[in-house]
Amino acid sequence: MNKVETSFLHKNQFGDDFLWGVSTAAFQIEGAHDTDGKGPSIWDVFTSQKGKIKNGHHASTACDFYNSYQNDIDLIRELNIPNFRFSISWPRIMPTGVPPINQAGIAYYNKIIDALLLAGIEPWITLYHWDLPHDLELKGGWTNRESVNWFSAYVEVCVQNFGDRVKNWMVINEPSVFTGAGYFLGIHAPGKKGITNYLKAMHHVTMATAAGAKIIQNHIPDAHIGTTFSCTHIEPATQSAKDIEAAKRVDTLLNRTFIEPILGMGYPQADLPVLKKLNAYIIEDDLHNLSFDFDFIGLQCYTREVVKSSLLIPYIGAELISAEKRNVISTDMGWEVYPPALYNVLKKFNAYDGIKKIIITENGAAFPDTLKNGKVYDIKRTHYIQDHLEQILKAKKDGLQVDGYFVWTLTDNFEWAEGYNARFGLIHVDFDTQQRTIKHSGLWFKDFLS
């Protein structure tokens, strides 16, 4: 008898108020890249450049959620999932990033919101999930201080048009990832590199997070406002002083740099000296304006990283030892399968004063899935979800705060630089036919939530 049949997990163990959901992102699922007046995003441009995306994939059609949203919402209801997290595409609302407003874009998201509510599913909106309008990138994108004002104007439009029905809002998704990969390493859109681009983007994104939250609060007094952070459990490769210090620097970079200014603590410059270079871009009331009292913080945790000291790596003096080199079980993303990472991340963030509520807003795994006789038996993903839910239960029993769990993701989709090669979905997608097939993991989650 396999583990799925013998799992002792039951949703009642998590409490009546625990939130269950599934998460998505506009660019990864919508397609319709130039339909109904939508403007190009930095990812539309990035994916059109040769060699940027594995196998030359692009997201012009993706999962065609733009046209098939009703079918997918029906599947969410079929899976007994009560909360759906999706993002608004900024260039669908404002094709150039600033007014005029594209009314067709407004109408599209109104249809999604109304369809969700009619199905008894609560909408959770992410305002920014990486798809900056390309026209704004031509003006410097997030490296331009004006980006805070551009984003604020966009948020105003969203809350004015959707705030009458949507109460749950997430301002910005995983700032450490899109600033690091997009403005320092250049491996994600917009493909910029260098410490100066990164630090400017970091500061402006953090300011925009607080500014956006204040706008939501002003327009929707009873809104449930959060923002999400990518978090990774960090461990030193050895107990040598050098490796321990290296791990501390990586932990500061990946887990502390964005949350601490939001909490009013400022940037953690003492533990990562390169952050002192931020002082060149901090003016007037910036530090005061970085903070906001969020109703919840979304944490997104998939794995752990093991770190060793390395003088060859600039700024952090540390190197990640890959899962492959450590010969440990990993996903198609090359990420180690290590469920205790989630417990450790919860423990770390529970230690902060000022966090009212924590929701796991993404967790999931990419594995090679095979559609055979109309079924996908993705037992590894089912085990991954079960094992991480057990870590959440352990955290709750130990008195740690955790108030919800959203699976990444609903359907297989366009996984950024990995293209369509990494499948994370509870639902299998044939990208040639757009045929949906609920996987074993989705069926297990359906039964779990029933």
N, C-alpha and C positions, 0 to 999 in steps of 0.2 A: 504494500500500500504506500503511495507516495505522500510527500509532505502536504500537498494541497488538500488531500482528503483527511489528513490528521491534524491540520492546523487548529490550534485552540484559540486563535484570535477571534474576537467578536467585537463589533463596534460599540456595544454597550459598555465595554471595559474602559472606553475613553471618555465617557460622560455624555450627558444629553446635549450639552452646549458645544461639544467639539465639532469643528467645521470640516466637512469633507468636500473635496472638489478636484477639478482637473484644470491644468493651465495650458495656454497656447500663446502665440504671438502673431500679429498681423502678417508680417513679411514672410513668415515661415509657412503660413497656411492659405492666405487669401488668393494669391495669383492676381489675375486681372490687373496687371501692372500699369496699364495705361488706359484703363476703362473708366468711363463716366467722369472724365476730367482729372483723374489722379495725376499728380506730377511725379517726376522721378525722385527716388530716395538715393542716399549714398550707397545703399546696398544694391539697388538696380544698376547703378553705374559700376560698382565694384565687381559684381558678378559678370558684367559684360566684358571685363578685361581678361585677356588670355592668361591662364595659369594661376588665377586667384582661387578658384574653386575646384575641388577634386572632380576629375572626369569632365571638367568643363560644364558642370551643371549650372542651371540658373533657376530663379523662382518666378518666372513670368506666368506660369500656371500654378505651380506648387500643388496644393491639395484642392484647388479651385473652390475654396470655402466661400469665396465671394458669390458664387452662383449656387453652391450646394449647402449653404448654411442651414437651411431648414431641415434637410436630411441629417446633417450632423447634430443638430439640436435634438432631433428625434432620437438619435443614438445615445446622446447624453442622458436623456430621460429613460431610455431603455436600460441603461446601465445603473439607474438609480442614483446618479450623481447630482446632488442638490445645488452645487455652486460651480459656476463656470467663469474662469478667468481668461479674458481676452484683451488684446491691446488695440488701441486706436492708431491708425496709420496717419501720422501728421500730414504727409503730402497728399493724402486723400481728402483731408479737411481743408488744408491750405496748400495748393499745388506748388507754390513758390516758398512756402514757409511763413509767409506774412499775408495779410489780406490782399486780394479779396478771398472770401470764403467760398468753397465749392459746395453748393447746396446738395448736389447728388451724393457727396460723401456723408454729409449730415443725415440725409435720408436713409442711406445704407445702414449706418449704425443704429438709427432709430428702429429700423426693421429687425435688426438682430436683438436689440434690447426688448422690443415688444414680443418677439417670438419666444425669447427665453422666459419672460414673465408669464406668457400664456401657457408655457409648458411647466410652470411651477419651479423654474430654475432661477436662482439668484445670480444676477450679473455682477461681476467684479472687473472693473476697468483698470488696465494699466495704461497710463497716458504716454509713456515713452518706452518702447522696447526696440531701440537701436536704429529705427529707420528715419534718420534726419532728412529733411528735404534737401535735395542736391543743391538747389540754388543758395541755401544758407551755407553749405560747405564751401561754395565758391567765395563766400565772404569770410572764411576762416572757421566756420562751424563752431564747435564747442571751444575752440581756442580763442574765439572772439568774445570779449566780455558782453557784447550786445546779445549773446545767445540767451542770457538770463531773461532779457526783455522779450526776445522772440518767443521763448518757451512760455513765458507768463501770458502773452497774448493768445497763444494757442490753447492754454489751459482755460482761460476765460471763455473761449468759444465752446469748449467741450462741456464745461460745467453748466453753462447757460442753456445748452441744447439737450443735455442728457441728465442733468442733476435732479430733474423732477421725478425720475424713476430709478436712478442708480444711487445707492447709498454707500457702496463699497468701492474705494478708490486706492490705487497704488500709483505713486507719482512717477518713479523712474526705476527701471529694471537693471539690476546688477551693474552699477557704475564702475566698479573696479575692473570688470571684464571688458566693457566696450571702450573705456578710456585706455586701458592697458594694451589690449589687442589692436585697437583702432588708431590710437594716437602715439603709442610708444613702440610697439613691435611691428606695426604695419601689416599684420596678418588678417585683420578684419577691416571692414570699411571704416573710415575712408582711406585707409592704407598709409596714414602718416607715421612718421618715426621720430624718435628723439625725446630727450627728457624735457625740453622746453614745451613742446606740443602737449606732452602728457600732463605736466604740472598745471598748465593753463586750463586744459580741459577738465582736470580733476577739480580745480577750484570753482570753475564756472558751473559744472554739473552739480556740485554740492550746494552752491548758492541757489541754483534753479530748483533743486529738490525742495528746499525750505520755502522758496517763493511760490512754487506751485501748490504746496500744501496749504499755505495761507490763503491763496485764492479759493481753493475748494472750501475751506472753513468759512470764508466770508460769504460765499454764495449758498452753501448748504450747511446750515448750522448743526444739523443732526447727522452729518456725514461720518462714515467710519473710514478714517484716513490712515494709510500706511505707505511704506515704500519698501523695496526689496533689495537685499544684499546677497551676493555670492559669498559663501563661507566654506572654508576648507580646514579640516583638522590638520595641524602641522606637528610633526614629530622630528626630532633630530636623529640623524643616522646612527650616531654613537653618543655616549654620555661625556664626550670630550667637551671642554669649555668652548672650543671653536665652533663645534657643531651646534651646541646649545644656543650660542649667541647668534649663529646664522639662522637657526630656526626661529628665534625671536624676531629677527628682522623680517623674515618672510611672513610670519604671522602678523606683524604690524602692517606690512604692505597689503596683504590679502584680506585681513579680517578687521582691522582697526581704523584704517585711514579714512573711510567714509562714514562709519557709524559714530565715531567719537566727536567730530565737529557737529553732527546733527544733534547729539546729546548735550551740546554746549561745553564740551571738554577741549575744543580746539584740535588741531592736527597733532598726532603723536610724534612730534619732531625729535624728542629726546631719544626715542628708541629706533628711529630711522632718520639719521642726520640729513639725508638728501632732501627730506621734506622741508628743511629750512630754506631751500631755494624758493619755496612757495611765498615767502615773505615779500618777494619782489612784486607779487601780483595782488597782495592783500592791502586794501585801502580802506580808509574811513571806518565805517561800521560793519565791514565784512564779517568779522568773527562773530559779532552779535547776530547778524542776519543769517548765519549758517544753521542756526538751531531751530528746531520745531518740536513741539510736544505731540508726537504721533500717537494715534490710538493703538496702532500695532506696528510691529516690524516683521517683515517677511524675510525669512532665512531660506536660502537655497543651497542645499548641501548634497553632494554626490559621492565624495570620496575623501581620502586623506592624502597628504603629500609628505614624503620623507626627504629631509634636507641635510645636505652636508656643506661645510664651509668651502668656499672657492674664491680665491683672490682674483681669478680671471673674469668673474662676472661683475660688471660695474654696478655701482650704487648700492647693491644689497650684499655683495660678497658671499653669495650662496648659490647652490645648485640643487635642483630637484632631481632625485634619483627615480627614474621611471619605474612603473610597475613591471615592465618587461625586464629591466635589469635586475629587479628584485625577485623576479620569477614568481609573482603572485597572480592570483586569479584577477582578470580585468575584463572590462567591457569593450565594445567595438570602438570606443573613444580612447582606449588605452588607459582608462581610469581604474584603479584598484577597487575591487568590491570589498568594502570594509565598513559594514553597518555601524560599528561603534563610533565612527566619525560623527554620525548624527547626534548621538548622545553627548559626545564631547563638545560639539558646537553649541548645543543647547545649554550645557553647563557653563560654557564661556560667556554666552550672551545673557544668561540669567544673572551673572555676577554684576552686570551694569545696573546702576541706579537709573531710573528714568524710563525704562522700557516697560510699558503697561501690559502689553500682550505680545506673544510670539506665535506666528503662524508659519509652518513649513510651506512655503508657497511654490516650491519646486523640489521634486525628488523623483528619480526614475533611472532607467538604464537602457542603453542601446546594445542589442544583441542581434546576431544574424538570424532572421526569421524566415521560415520556409512555409509557403502556402501549399498545403497538400490535401487533396480531397475536400477542398472548401474549408479547411481548418488550419489554424496556426497554433501549434503547441509550444508556446514560449515559456517553458517551465522555469528557465533561469530568471526571467523578468518577474514572474510570479513570486519566486523565492526572494528576489531582491526586495520587492515591496513588502512582503511579509516580514523579512528580517529587519527592515528599517522601521516598520510599525512596532515591532517588539522593542526596539531601542527607544521609541517614543513612550511606550508603556513603562519601560524601565525608568525613564526620566520623570514621568508623572508620579510613579511610586516613590521616587527619591525626593519628591517635593519640588521638582523643577517645573517652571511654567512653560506649557506648550498647548496651544489652543486650536490647532487645525493642521490639516495635511492635504496638500494638493499634489496630485500626480503630474509629473511631466512625462508624457503629454497625451492628449486625446487620440490623435491620429499620427501615424508616421508623417514626417514633414521635411521641409528643406532645413537641414541642420547646418546653416551658416557655411563655413569653409569646407565642411565635410560633404556638402551637397545632399544627395538622397541616399548616401551610403550608410549613414548611421540612423537606425530605426528605433525610436523611443516610444512609439505609440501603444496605447491599449487596443487600438484598432489598426489593422494592416491596410495599407493603401497600395493598390496597383497603379503606379503613376502613368501608365499607358492608357488605362481604361477608367481610372478614378474609382474603381470598385472598392468598396469598404468591406472588411471582414473582421468581426470582433475576435480578438486573440484570446487564448486561454487566460491570460492575465486580466483581460477586461471582463471575462465571464466570472473569474474568481472575485474581482472587485465588486461586480454586480451582486453576487450572492452575499458577500461580506456586508454590503450596504443595505441589503433588503431587510 
